Amino acid sequence: MLPTSAFLTPPPHLGSRRNFLAQTGQGAGLLALSSLLAGEGGLSSAQGDESVSPLACREPHFPVKAKAVIWLFMNGGPSQVDTWDYKPELAQRDGKELEGFDRNTGFFTDNVGPVMKSPFQFRQHGECGAWVSDIFPQMARHVDKMAFLYSCHTDSNNHSPALFKINTGFARMGFPCVGSWVTYGLGTETQNLPAFVVMYDTLGRGIPKGHAQNWGAGFLPSVFQGTALKAQGAPLDDLLRPAGQSDRQQRAQLDLLSAINRRQLAERPGDTELAARIESFELAYRMQMAAPEAINLEAESQATQALYGLDNPKCTHFARQCLIARRMVERGVRFVQIYSGGMENELSWDGHTDIQKNHAGFAAETDQPIAGLLADLEARGLLESTLVIWGGEFGRLPIVQKGGTGRDHNPHAFTYWLAGGGAKGGTLYGKTDEIGHKAVENRVSVHDLHATILQLMGLEHTRLTFRFSGRDFRLTDVEGNVVEDVIA
């Protein structure tokens, strides 16, 4: 009869009871993970082996024209009644008190003044007859490409939560942004550049309030977070390999590191952070060749550079970013977000003190570059496949902020427009009241806007989910209706 210890000692190839349980338990988990990834197009073959490729290009839920997004974010809250939402009633009621106004609507509750007319002139443009402020003479030529959403509204009158809301669907930090959801759902068409690129103010005015949380991946694997290009100096840290190291030496180092990491990943299936780290090392290696070429604007003709305004000192910085955005989507980058304006009040579209000076200044920085981007995308046949989005985190009140000639925050009404990527150009959707205070007709919530963006990208918003902390999350939470009228 065999001794009792013989029954307690596992076979040599299992090593211990702990290893036995770990390996047999992982088998079921790996099968489930393999099935899940295969269903989502997340498995690819590399050198004959099955490996997880979280950024592999995936098919949308249904066929669409759009393949990429460029979101032009007017940070600080542009005033709808001074840009796109013409309200002649403001001039007639200028200087009069707004009866029944809730003083808690804006951020500065003690600085509530009377109705203030717009300091800008408006004119109708295009076949659609859209009214446009005279601060946008170049963009006004493209209104027939734009689908206007005049009736947007949000939850917060404070920048940080409003930024989180418009970027992630939630007014608090910790949730994935739109760019992360889109790249999670579709992957990317390039494996040599980041799937999601962010560019912020380059004039030393800072980054948006809430910082990198605005382009973070939240609980999604970190490989889906935005890659921010630095405002000063080299756009990316450590882009070049160390001096004296050859490509062969670097490749050998990466192969060794990958082998070690993948061995650990095999022992910890489903570890999305480790899988993302492996992918980030390989992406960084590939970017050493691709990124410098993608951001080299010297390769563009003088005519193209002038179209964007690179020769115009007022807008050179934003023109460079818009041109880089076009080069990025041209090379297969899925999502690009550009922030106009920095962190603090007058350093962004946050015109509390002097709306005329503030908005005229930021319009001068952005008008020509955005118009050039739309014209260039159209000329290259890229506008049909690129969804361009313009807007900020909220609007501004139709009354003056006491103590100056500016306007306070307004969560009840703001304007967005969409162009290209299957959006129905020349559409004028929704309305605000006679002075632009509140959205009153065909109201569009942030969840509705997000559902519409996803729809244009071929993603059905209720199907794009991620299981976290015991429940399925999605960008639109449990709300959201697609605005079908702005889809061609």
N, C-alpha and C positions, 0 to 999 in steps of 0.2 A: 504494500500500500504506500502511495506517495505521501511524503510529509505535508502537513498543512501549509507550510510556507510555499510549497510549489504552486498551490492554487492562488496564493496572494501575490506572486511575482508575475507581472505581465510579460508577454513575449518581448524579446530584445528590441524589435523594431518599433514598439510603442513606448518603451522607456519607463513609463509610470502610469498609474491609473489616471492621474491628472491629464497627461498627454493623450491617453486613450479617449477620455471624455471630451477633451478639447477638439481632437481631430474628428471624432465621429459627430460631435455637435456642429462643427463647422461645415461638415459635408452637406447637411440639410440647408444651412444658411447660404452656402455657396450656390447650391442649386436654385434657391429662391432668388438670390441676387442675379445670377446669370439669366434667369428667365425674365426678371424685371428689366435688366439692362438691354437684353436682346429685343424686348418689346418696344423700348424707347430708342433703339438705334445706338445704344451706348457701348456696344462691344465692337471692337475692330481687331483685325488680325495684323500683327507686327512680327515679321520674321517667323511666321508660322505659328506663333503663340497667340492665344486669346488674351487681350489686355484691355483694361478699362480706359476708354478715351472720353472723358466727360465733355470735351469740347468738339467731339465729332459732329459734323454737319448732319442734321436730322430733318426729315420731311415735316412740313407743317401739318396741322390737322386737316386742312383743305387747301386747294390751290389758290394762290394769290399772286399779285404782281410784286408786292414789296419784299425785298430781301434784306434791307438795312434801314436803320433809323439815324437821323441827325436831329437831336433835340437842342434847339437854340433857347437856352434858359436865361430869361431876363431877371436876374436875381435882385430881390428887393421889393418887387410888386409894382409893375408898371400900371399906370392909370388908364383904365379902359376908356374913360371919357376924354382923354387927351391923346389917344392913339387911334383906335379903330371904331369906337362906339360913339358916334356923333349924336349929341343931345342939344339941339338949339334952345330947348326950354331952359337950359342953364343960364343962357344970356338974359332971358326974360326975367328970371327969378334971382339974378345976381344981387347979392347983398341982403336977401331976405332970409329970415329964420326958417329952418325946415321943421315944420310942426310935427310933433309926435316922435321926433328923432330919439332913438335910444343912445344915450351918451356912452354906453358900454360897447358900442359897435366897434369903434376904433381902439387903438392902443392907449392914446393919451386922452383919458376921459375928462380932464379938466380944461382941455384946450379946444373946445368945440365952438366953431364960428358959424357964420351964415353960409348959404349957398354961394359958390364961386364959379363963374363962367370959365371956360377953357381959355387960356392965353393964346391958343393956336387956332389957325384957320383950317377948316375942313373942306374937301372937294370930293366929288364923286369920280370914280375911275372904273375903267374896264366895261365890258358888256354887262357885267353883273351889277354895276352901279354902286359898288361898295364905297362908303365914305371913309376917307383916310386923312389923318392929320398931316399938315404940311411939314412935319418933322421927318416924314418918310417919303420923300419925293422919288427915291429909287425903287423901294419896295412897292409903291403905289402902281408901278407899271406891271406888276405881276399878280394883281388881285384875282384875275380870272384863273389862276393856278391854285388859289387858296380856298379852303373850306373854312368859313368863320364860325366859331362857336361863341356867340355873344353872351350866353346865359350860364356860364360856369359859376359855381359857388363852392365854398369849402367850409371847414369847421372852426378854424382858429384865426384870431387876429394878431397872432404873435409869430415872428419869423421862423424860429426853429421848429415848432410843431407843424406850422403850415408847410415848411420845406419838406419835413418828413412825410407829411400827408400827400403832397403832390408827387413826391418821388417814390414812396413805398406803399401808399394807401392807408397808412396808419399815422396818427399824430404823435407818435412816440418812437424812440429809437429802437433798433434791434431787429428790423424787418428788411427783407430783400427789396431793393429798388427795382424799377421797371427794367432797366438795362440788364440786371441780373436775372430777372424772370425770363426775359426774351432770349438771353443766351443759354439759360437752363433749358428752355423749350426747344430751341432751334440749333444750338451749337454755333459754329462759325464756319465760314467758307475758306478761312485761311488758318493754317497751322503755324505760320511764321510771325504773326502779329497778335496782340491781345484781341480777344473777342469784343471787349468793351473798353472804350477809351474815353477819358474825361480830360477836358482842358478848362482851366479856371483863369482868373484875372492875372495878367502878366505885368501890370503896372505898379505892383507893390501894394495893392489895396486889399489884399487878403483873400481868403476863400470864404464860401458861404457859411453862414451860421449853421452849426450842426456838423461842420467839417466833413470828413470822409464818410461819415454815416450816410450822407446823401447819395453816395454811390457804392455803399457797402452791400454785401451779399447776405447779411443777416444770418439766418440759420441754414441757408443754402451752402453747399461746399464753397470754400473761399476762392476756388478757381473761377467762379462766376462774378467776382467783385470787379469794379471798374479799376482800370490802370490809369492813374492820373499822371499826365505829363507835367513836369516841373515848370514853374513860371520863369525861373531864371537859370542860366547855365545850361548844362546838358539836360535834355528833356527826361532822361531816365538814368538812374544811378547805375554804375558798374556795367555800362552797356558794352564796353570794350574789354577783351580779355587782358590779363596782366601782361606787362611788358616781359618779353623773353619766353613766354609760354607759346608753344605751337598749337595749331588746331588739333593735331594728333594727340598731343599730351592732354589737352583739355577734354577731348572726346574720351580718352581712356579714363580720366578722372570721373567723368559723368557716368560712364558705363559701370564703373565700380560702385559708385554711389547708388545708381539705379538698381544694381543687383542686390545690394544690401537692403535697400528700402523695399524692394518687391518681395524679398524673402520675409521681411517683417509684415508686409501687407498680406502675404499668404497666410500668416498666423493670425491676422486680425482682419478678416474679410468684412467689408462694409465700412472700413475706416475712411470716410470721405476726405478728411483733412490730410491724411497721409497720401492718398491718391492724388489730391490736389497739389501737394508739395512736390511729388514726383513730376507731375505735369509742368509745374512752374519752372523747375530746373531745365527741362527740355525746351520749354518755350523761350526762356531767357537765352539759351544757346542759339536757337534759331533766329531770335530777334537781333543778334549781333550783326547779321548781314542784312536782314529785311528792314529793321526800324530806321537806320540812317538813310536808306534810300527812300523810304516812305515819307520822311519829313524833310527831304532835301528839295526846297522850293526853287532852287536855282535851275532845276531841270525843267521848270515851267517857262513858257514863252513870256516875253515882256508884255504881250497883249493880254495874256491870261492874268498875269500879276496885276496889271493895271485895272482889269475888269473887277477884281476883288477889292482894289484900293490899297495895294501894298505901297504905292507911291504917294499915298495921301497920309500925311503925318497924324491926322485926327483919328484914323482908323487902322493904321498899319498892324497893330497888335491883334485886333480881332480879325482882320483880313487874313493874316497868317493862319490863324486857327481855323477859319472857314475853309481855306484852301487845303490845309492838312486834313480836315474832315473829308473833303472830297477825295483826296488821295487815299485815305484810309478805306472808305467804302468801296472805292475802285479796286482795292486789293483784297477785298473780302471781309473786312472788319464788319461785325454785325451791328454794333451800336456805338454811336459817338454822341457825347453830351458836352456842350460848350456853355460856360457860364459867363455872362456879361455882368460886370460889376463885382465889387469885393464884399467885405463884411459889414462895415459900419455905415449906417444911414446914407449920408450924401455921397458915399463912395460906391453906391449902387443905385438901382432904380427906386430907392426909398426916399422920395421927394417930400419930406416933412416940412422943410423950410421954404423952398422956392421951387415949385413944380416946373416952372418955365425953364429956369437955368438947368435943373437936374435932368429933365427929360430931353431937352434940346441937346445937352451934352452927350448923353448916352445914345441918343438917336444918331448923332453925328458919328459915333464910334461904330455903330452896327448897321446902319441903313445900306450903305454901299456894299459892304462885305456880304450881307445876306442876299441882296438883290443879285450880286455877282454869282453867289453860290447857286441860286435858283436858275439863272441863265446858263451857267456852265454845266450844271447837271442835265438840263434840258438839251443843250447842244451836243452832249456826249451820249445821249440816250440813256442816262442814268436816273432821270427824275421818275420814270415809271416804276423803277425798282427801289427807289429811296424815299422813305417817308420823312418829310421835314416837318418839325414841330416848333412852334413859337409860342412862348408864354412864360409866366412867372408863378409865384406861389399864391398870390391873391391880387385883388384890385385895390382901388383907392376910392375914398369917399368923395361925393360931389360937393361937399362943403369945405370951407377953408379951415386949416388948423390955426387956431388963434395964436397970434404972435408972429406970423409970417405970411407967406403966400403959397404954402404947400398944402398937401392933402395927407390925411391919416389913412391907416390901413382899412380895407373893406373886404371882409370875407364873403359878403353877400352877392358880389357880382365881379366878374372879370372875363376877359376875352382870351381865347386861344385860336390859333389857326393851324391847319394841316395842309400840306401841299405834297403832291406826288404820291407814290406808293399806293395808288388805288383810291386816294381821297378825291371827292368830286369837286373839282375846281369851280369857283364862282358861286358856291353855295353860301347863303346867308342864313344861319340857323339860330333860332332862339332870340329872345328879346329881354331887355331890362326895362324898368319903368321909365317915365318921361325924363328923369334926370340921371339915370344910370346908377341908382342907389341899390336896387335889388333885381335879381333875375326873376322874371315873372312869367315868361312863356317858354315852353320846352326846356325847362331847367336841366342843366347838365352837372351832375355831381362829379367829384374826383373819381369815384368808382366807375361812373359811366364813361368818363374820358379814358380811363385805363382799359376798360373793356373794349372800347372802340379802337384804341391803338393796337391791342392784341389781335383784334379781329382783322385789322388791316395787314397784320403780319402773319395771318393764317393760323392763329392760335385761339381756340374757343376758351374764353376765360374761366368757365366753370370746370374745364377739363385739365387746366394747367395747375396742378397741385403738388405739394410736397408735404410728406408726413413728418411732423415734428412735435415732440412733447405730447404724443398720444392723440393728435388730431391732424386732419388734413388742412393745410393752409393754402391760400391762393392770394394773388395780388389784389383781387377785388373783394376779399373777405367773403361775406355772404350776400353781397349786393352787386350792383352794376348791371346796366342795360346798354347794349350797343346802340349808338346813334346811327341808325341805318341811313338816314337822310344825307349824311356826309360821305357815304361810301359809293363810289362809282359802280 
